[in-house]
């Protein structure tokens, strides 16, 4: 079954760092300290986008529907991005991004953190200058990797209680820096396209100063000054729908789950590794939301070993996964298992990666919907 390497457009990562920038925007005369009483990101007036390139020349822009951020009175800043809210505008493309690229079942959030020093950044002059370009150092935690990076941003003083922090240009991000290369490979295999292993992030964040007094100041200013333009409402496809799924949505999700390579076994064994649990929980959720479907759990192996031993191993592994699903409450008459041994490879058994692709569990829709 799949190797434990978890390398998965890392584009989003950059966006997180951008959020941090917002913290630098506190007004110089805030009482109790430069950043007091704290600042909160206003997501409905903000945007976070990333750009990727497929088939050499096709540029696509996507976004995130859910993110939050805060600057504490001591200048500690943090932005969190819910990776499950990735919005490409197409439901199944979003699902591919969640499961194959970001692996949100294991890494649901990306975070950006930094410590802001108003004197070092020259922020005390912001209310007079009103618009200030600067460089910010931040730490990005994405897909289990932490890196310290730097971004060029522009901070704009809107009112005593509102500031804008925006990228001054596209921020380049390399997939390899966050172990996302394998995720790009999976997207390419699933969508039958080529994807450039780097992209860029752009953002425009609005931060509001905390506290009743600050809110009254903001409200008064908004009556005399135009409010920042709010981005378009995220498409409904950006969020996983609740309740039962359509036949098309179910079939697409089972096909994508089969490509994750995130169900693990001990070598030569049918004993499920605990690392498989995050994905299996997602499988259970989708099976429950596709109540009219019967699912066959299919086991496959590489070509190492005899045909007979591989056949037995594939059957045992498929039974183990089916047993886990039934044990979690899925009706036994909805789940069956079958092993195919080494007879259905998806790649030549000539490299370590290709053999890992062939050692897999798939979920086939037999009937229903």
N, C-alpha and C positions, 0 to 999 in steps of 0.2 A: 504494500500500500504506500501512499505518498511519503516522500522524505519529509523531514521536519524543517526544511528550509522554508522560511516564511517571508520571501521577498515578494512584495506584491507589486496620467497626469497628475502626480504628487502636487499638483498645482495647488490644491486646497491648502496645503501646508502653509504656503506663503500667506494666504489670507489671514491665517491666525496671527501671524506676526503683526500684520497690519493692525489688528485690533489693539494690540498693545499700545500702538502709537497714540491712541485716543487718550491715554492716561496723561500724556505730556500736556494736555490742553487745559489743565485747570487754571482758573484766573488767579492773578497774582495776589489779589486782596481777599481771598477766601479766609474767613476767620478760623482760628485754631490750627493754622498750618496751611501751606500752599494747596494741598489736595483735600483739605477738610471741607465738608464732612464726608467726602467720598463722591465718586462719579459713577453713573451707571449707563451702560450702552443702551441706546434706544433702537431695537432691531427693526421696528416698523418704519423707521426713517433712514435705515442704513442698508447697504448692499455689500455682498461678498461674492465675487465671481472668479472663475478660473477658465483659462483658455487652453485648448489642446489642439494638436494637429494630427489628422489621419490622412493616409494615402498621399503623403508628401505635401499636399498643398491645400487641403480642406481644413479651415480653421473653425472650431466649434467653441461656443461660449456657454458655460453652465454656471450654476450658482448653488447656494445653500439656503434652505428655508428657515433653519433654526440655528441661531447662535446667540451668545450672551457674553457680557463682559463687565468688568468693574475695576475701578481704581480705588484702592484703600487710602485712608487719610495719610498713611506713612509712605505713599508712593508705590506700594506693591500693586502691580497690575496683572490682570489675568483675563484671557478671552477663551471661551470654550465653543467649539463647533461640533454640532451633532452630525456626524458623517452620514447617518441614515437619511438625513434630509437633503441629500444631494439631488439637484434638480437639473436634469438634461432635457426635460420637456417630453420624454417618452418613458412610460412606465417600465417596460422590460429593460430598457437601457439603464434606468436608475437601479433596478434590481441587480444587473450585472456589476454596476459600480459598487454597490454595497457588498455583494458576496465575493466577487472575483478580484476587485481592485483594492478597496479599503479593508475588506474582511471585517465588516462592522460587528459580526457575531463575536469577534475577539477584541477588536479595537473600536469601540463605539464613538469615542471622542478624539478630537485633536485639540490640543491646548497650546496657548502662547502665554508665556510669563516673562516679566521683566521688572526691574526695580528702577523707578524714575527719580532723578535728582533734578529739581527745578533750576538750581544754580548752574549745574554743569550743562544743562540743555538750553539755558538762556530763556526759560519760560516766563520768568517774571516780567519780561518785556512784551509778552504776547498781547495783553490788552491794549497797548499803545500801537504796536506794529500791526496787529490784527491777523496777519498771515505770515507764517514762518516755516520755511523748509528746514528739514533736519534729518540726520541719520540716527536710527535707533537700533541698539543691540537688544536682541531678545532670544529666548529659548523656545524652540518649537518641539513639541512632543507629538509625534505622528507615527502610527503603525509600529509602536513599540520602540521607536528610535528618538533620542533627544539630541538636538543640535543647536549650537549657538550661532545665530545668523545676524545679518544687518539689513535694514530696509531704508530706502529713501521715502520720506513722507512729507506731507504738507499739513500743518495744523492751522486751522482758521478759527479765530475768536469771533463767535456770532453774537453772544450776549454774555453777561456775567454767569449765566447758568447753562449755556449751550456752547459746545465746541465741535468742530468737524475735524476728523483725522482721516486723510485720504492718501492712497499711494500716489506718488508723483509720476509713475509710469508702471508698465507691467513688471512684476517681480519674477525673475526666472527661477524655476525650481527643477532639479533633476530627480527623476524617479529613483535612481540608484542610491541617492543619499538617504532615503528612508525605506530601503528594502522593498521597494514597490515594483522592481523590474519584473518579477514573476507575475505580479498582478497584471502588468501590461501584456505579457505573453498570453495570459488567460483571456484577456479581453480580445486580443487579436485572433486567437483561435475561435472564440465564440462568435465574434461579429464578422469574421473573415475580412479583416482590414489590417493595414499596417498603421501603427501608432508611434509617433515620435516620442522617445523616452524622456521628454522634458516638456514643460509647459510654463505657464505664467499665471500669476494671481494679481487681481486688482480689487480695491475695496474703497468704500466711502462710509465711514462710521460717524455717527452722531452720538455724543455723550452729553448727558444731562447731570447737573450737580444735584446731589441728594438734599433732602430736607424741605420742610414746608415753606420756609422763607425763600429758599432758592426757587422752588416751584412757582411761588407767587411772582418773583422777579421775572422768571421765564415767561409766565402767562402774560404779564404786562408788556413784555418786549414783543411777544408774538402778536399782540393786538396792533402794534405799530410797524413791525418789520415782517416781511414775507417769511413764512416757515420754510425750512429746508424741504426740497422736493422729496417725497417718499418714493421708493422704488415700486415697480409694479408688484402686485400681490403674487406670491409664488404660485405656480400652477399646482393643481391638486395632485398631479403626478409626482410632485416632489416628496410626498409623504406616503408611507405604506398605508393602504386603505384598511379600515377596520371591518370586521365581519367577514362573511363568506366572499370568496373570490369567483370571478367568471371562469368559464372553461379555458379561455385563452390565457388568462392570467395564471391559472393553476398549472397548465401544461408548460408555460414558459418558465415558471419558477422551478418546477421539478427538473427541467432541462438544465437550468443554471446551477441548481444545487448539485447536480451530477458532475459539474466541472470544477467544483471548489478544491477537490483534493485534500479536504480537511477532516477526513475520517481515518484514524490511525489505528494500527494494530502492532502488537509486538512482532518482531521478525519471525516469519514462518509460523505464526500463530493466529488463531481467530479470537484472541482476547482483546477486546476493545481497550484502547488507551484512554485515559481520562481526558487527554487533550481533545478528544472527539466530541465531548459533551457540548461545548458552545454551539457547534453546528447542528448536532442532533436536536437540540432544543428548538432551533429554527425549523428543522424538518418537521418536528411534532406540531409546531404552530401552523405551518402551511397545510399539513395533512388535515388538521382539525378544521381549517377554513376552506377546505375543498371536500365537503362531506359526501358528495356524490361520486367520488373517485375511488377506484381500487388501484393500489400501487404495488408493483413488483420491485423488491430490492434485489439488485443484480450485482453479483461479485465477479471481479475480473482480476487476473494476475499477469505478470510478465512471463517471459519464456524460460526463466531460470528454473531448473528442476525438471522433473519428468512430467509428461502430460497428465498422468494419473494423479500425482501429488498436487499439481496445480489445480486440477478439477476439484479435488476434495477440499483444498484450501479455499477456493473461491466459494464453494457451497457453504462451508462452515462460517466464513466471514459474512456472507449474505444473511445466513440464519441469525448470527449474532446481532446484526443491525436490526433485522425484523423483530427479534425478541426484545430488543431495547425499546422499540417503538410501541410494541404491544404492552410491555411492562409499564410504559408511561401512560397507558389508558386508551390507545388506539384499538378499535375493535379488531379482533383477529381475522374476521372475514374481509377486512379491507386491506390487509397486508399479506403478501406472499413473498417467498424468496427463491432465488435460482442462481446457480453458479455456472459460469461460462469458461472457467479456466483461462487458458491463454489464446482462445479461439477468436476473440474479437478485439485485437489490439487497435488503439487509436494512433499509434506511432510505431516506427520500427524499433525493435528492442536492441538498439545499437549504442545508446548512450545512457548515462545514469538518469538524466532528466526524462528521457523517453520511456525508460522502464518504470519510472515513478508514475508517469501518466497512465501507463497500462495497468498498474496496480491500483484499482479504484473501485468505489461503490457507486452505482448509478440507481436512479429512481425512475422507473418506467411507468407511464400511465396505461393501465390495461383497459379500463372501461369507466364510464360515468360522466358526469358533468351535465 
